[in-house]
Structures are given as structure tokens and as C-alpha cells.
Amino acid sequence: MEKIFESEYRFLCILWEHEPVASPELVKLCNEELGWKKSTTYTVIKKLSGKGIVKNENTIVSSLVAKTEVDRQESEELLQRTSHGHIPTFLAAFLKDRKLSKEEANRIRKLIDDAVEDGEHPAG
């Protein structure tokens, strides 16, 4: 999947929330939520259609890519850019000067346990 820019992501969030949606309604939503003009919305629809991320058939716009997939790709790019793909380095930087609630810490532990290969469990 091609890179999705911040403005495109904000557009997609609106689309995911309302899809399938008629393009005139999408223009209205983008104007209300993003302050975009009609031409800007149609330009982004065309651009994302060209990237294979949305489709516009008979003025009905819908996504071809799920939000979870876009979020996963964006997270992977952030991990690579900031920590060269090294998760412990990323977490150390992210958690520096930040406190977690017990619930957040337990959720992260569960995510780690679920991601560990071969049934191994992290030391701790």
C-alpha cells in the first residue's frame, strides 16, 4: 500500500465512519470536519482511488482498505523510523516520563504474552 499522508488519513477516518457515502455528502462532511472545499475533497478521492485505497462508483465512495490495516502500516513505519524496528527501544522512548495505569500495564503485558513466539513467556 502506498504511503497515506495525514490529510488523507483524516479524510479516511470520516469515510470509514460513514461509508458507503455519496460523494456530495462526503464533500459536506469534509467541509464541516476539515474545513475543506469541494475541490479538495474530490482531489483526495481521486488521489486515493489512484492508490487503490478508495473506490468511487456512481458517486458512492467506499474504502478498499480497512482502518486496522492502515493503522498497522502507519505503526510499522513509525517503529522503523524512530527505532529501526527495535520494539524495546521504541517502548523505552515512548514510556520515558510517562506513567501507565495498572489497567494499561496489564493490557500491554497481555499483548506481549500473546505476541511471544513458541509459547515462551517473557522473563519477569
MOKA-V144259 format. One line per field, one symbol per residue. psi: psi as a letter, one per 30 degrees, with the letter a starting at -180 (. if undefined). burial: # if it has 9 or more other ideal C-beta (glycine too) atoms within 8 Angstrom, else .. A space follows every 10 residues. Layout:
# MOKA-V144259
psi->???
burial->???
This chain:
# MOKA-V144259
psi->klkkleeeee eeeeeefflk kkeeeeeeee eeffgkleee eeeeeeefef fgelkjkhgk kllfkleeee eeeeeeeeee efghgjeeee eeeefkgkkk leeeeeeeee eeeffklggl kkk.
burial->#..#...### ######.##. #.#.###.## #..#.#...# ##.######. #.##.#...# ###...#.## ..##..#.## ..#.....## ..#....... ....#..#.. .##..#.... ....
